[in-house]
Amino acid sequence: MKRLLLAAALGLSLTFAAQARSVHIDSCGLDSDYEVQLSRGGLSFTHHGDKPETIVMNKGELIVDGRRLELSDADRARIAEYEATVRTLMPQVKAIARDAVDIAYVAVGEVVAAFSGTADSPSTRQRLDGMRDEFKQRVDATFDSRPWSEKEFDTLVDKAVGELMPVILAEVAGNAIAIALSGDEAGAKELERRAEKMERDIERRIDTQTAQLASRAAALCPMVAKLDALENGLELRLDQGARLNLVEYRRD
């Protein structure tokens, strides 16, 4: 039974940790202290406590803490391109995260089905589907405000793992305990064999699927570098000659 529980836990933790975290846009070296909001009224960055607190970009205009700044034609073009790039980038980042959620929950369902035999029941499937939909809603909410926050995303993944683990262990443990109490040695050995096979299959699939998602994330890195280049190219200066610095781009 111990082997069985470990295999179930592996199926959950590896799927979320490897697939969700590994495809995060932070792999491109992007980070930001600002919350981000996209709307028809423009692209806004908000950071409470430090100045500037609010920066809004809207079709080449730049509004800092409620004050519209005078821009050169070149800077106006850079601001417009910056906004357009973020509008293109954010939905793609969110789509990758949502796909990682789908892959993870499919694997979780397979673990439950393989060991408990109840995952195809309406109640179990409905419960897993409901948890998946709720987690995807959290992903949407997180990426709509903090799309480049590794800390926020890690917290989101850890919370999902914490909520799913009791479901997995309850399903698997019930079947394993029933077999142990029945004294069915052949059944126990078969269950352990299935656990070992499931562990190998999950690891193999995770390697392939994580690589695919990571490749999609890596393909977005040129847009990340573009944001940094546009910031660095701006001629405008804020109070006391400070540069506009909305994102940090690490060139590792």
N, C-alpha and C positions, 0 to 999 in steps of 0.2 A: 504494500500500500504506500509505503514511503516513496518508492520509485515512481509510482503512479502520480502522486501528488506533486513531486518535483517536476515531472514531465509536463503536467498541466500548468504549473507556475511558469515553467520555461516558455511554454507556448504563449503565455500572456506577456510576460516581462520582456522577452526578446522581441516580440512583434512590435510592441509599443516603443521600447527604448531604441531599438535599431532602426525601425522604419520611420517613426515620427521624428525623433531628434536628429537623425542623420540627414534628413532632407531639409532641415530648417535653413532659411536664407542666410543665417549667420555663417554658414560654411563658405560664403563669398567674402566674409570679413566685414560685414555691414553691421553697424550698431547705431542706436539713437536714443537719446534721453527724452525725446519728445513723443507725446501721443499724436497720432495722425488721424485726421478725419477727411474723407472725400465727400463732396456734395456738389450740387449744381452751382453753388456759390463759390466754389474754389477748393483749394487744398490747404488745410490748416494744420499747423504744428503748435502744440501747447505744452508748456513746461512750467509748472507752478513753482514759484519761489525764486527763480533766477530770471534776470532780464536778458533778452526779451522773453516775455511769457507767451505771447501769441504772435504767430507769423502766418499770414494768409497770402497764398498765391492764386491769382485768378486771371487767366488769359493775358499774362505778361505784366500784370500789376502786382505790386508787393506792398502789403499793409502790415506794419510792425506795431504791435500794441495799440492798434486803432489808428495809427498815422500812416497815410499813404505816402510812400517815398518817391521822390523824383528819380527816374532811371534813364540811363542812356539807351539809345536804340539797341545797342549790343546786349546790354543787361536785360532789357525787356524781352529780347528773343531768348536769352538764357533762362529766364524765369518761366517763360511759356513752355520751353522745352523740358525744363525740370518737372513742371506739373504734369505734362503729357507723359513723361517717362514713368513717374510714380503711378499714374492712372493705368498705365499698361502693365507695370510690374506687380502691383498689389493683387489683382485678381488671379494672376498666374501662381503667385506664392500661395494664396489661399487654396487654389485648386489642387496643388501638390499636397498640401496638408490634409485636405478632405479625402484625397485618394489614399493617403497613408492610413487614415481612419478606417476606410472601407476594407483595405487589405488586412488590417489588424483584426477587425471584428469578424471577418470571414475565417481567419485562423482560429480565433477564440471559439467560434461556433463549431469548427471542425474538431477541436480538442474535446469540447463537451460531448459532441455526437459520438466520437470514437470511444469515449470512456464511460459515458452514462447511458447512452442510448435514448436520451429524452430530448435532444436538441431539435428534433423534428416535430415535437409536440407543439401545438399552437401557443401554449402558455410560455414555454421556454423560448421559442423563437420570437414571440412578441416582446418578451422581456429584453432579450439581447438587441433586437431591432430598436426598441425604445431607447436603450442606453446608447446605442450608436448614434441615433438621430439627435439625442440630447448633447452628446459630445461634439458632434459636427456643428451644432448651434453655438456651442462654446468656442469652437475654433473660429467660426464666423465673427463672433463678437470680439474675440481677442485680436484677430487679424484686421478688424476694422478700426482698431484704435492703437494697438501696439504690434504692428506686423514684423518688427525687427528686434523685438525684445526676447532674447534667449531665456531670461529668467521667467518671464511671463509664460512662455511656451512650455518650459520645463515644469512649472507649477501645474499647468493644465494637464500635461501628460501624467504626472505623478498622481493627480487627483483621479484621473480616469482609471489608472491601474489600481488604486486603492479601492475604488468602487466595484471594479470587475473581479478582483481576486476572491472575495467571499462567494460570488456567484459560481465561479469556476470550481473552487474547492468544495462547495456544498454539493454540486452536481457529481463531481468525481468521487468525493469521499463516500457519498451514499452508496454508490455501486461497489466500491472497493470494500467497504465495511460489510456489506451484505455477503460478498463472496468470502471474506475472511470468516464471518460467523457461520457460514454454511459448511466450512471445512472442505470446500471444493478446491483441491490442490491443482487439478488440471486447469480449472477456471482461473485461479490465481496466476499460474504460470503464463497462460494465454494473455491475461491482462497485462502482465509485466512485459511480455514480448511486444504487445501493441504499443505500450508506453515507450519502449526503446525505439521502435520504428517511427513512432510519431515524433520523437525528439529529433531523430536524424532528418526526417522529411521537413520538419519546420525549419531547422537550421539551414537546410539546402535552399528552401524556398525563400527564406528571409534574405539570404545572400543575393539571390537573383533580383528579387523585387526591390530591395533597398538600393542596389546598384542602379536600377532603372529610374527610381525616384530621385536618387542623388544626381544622376546625369541630367535630369530635367531641371533640378535646382541649379546645377553648375552652368547650364545654358543661360541662366538669367544673370550670371555674374557680369557680363559686359554692360548690362544696364545699370548695375550697382556701381561699376567703375565710372560710368557716364555721369551719374549723379554727383560723384565726388569731383569729377573734372569740371562740371558746370559750376559747382560751388566755388572751386578754386579760381575759376575764370572770371568771377564777378568783379566788376570795378567798384561797386558801391561799398561803403563802409558804414557801420553802425556807430552808435555813440562811442566816443573815445577811440575811434579808428578801428574798432573790432570788425572782424570778418563775419559774414553769415556762416554759421556752422551747425547745420541741422543733422547731418549724419557723419559718422566716423567710418572710414574705410581703411581697414588694415591690410597692407600689402605683405602677406607672409611669404 
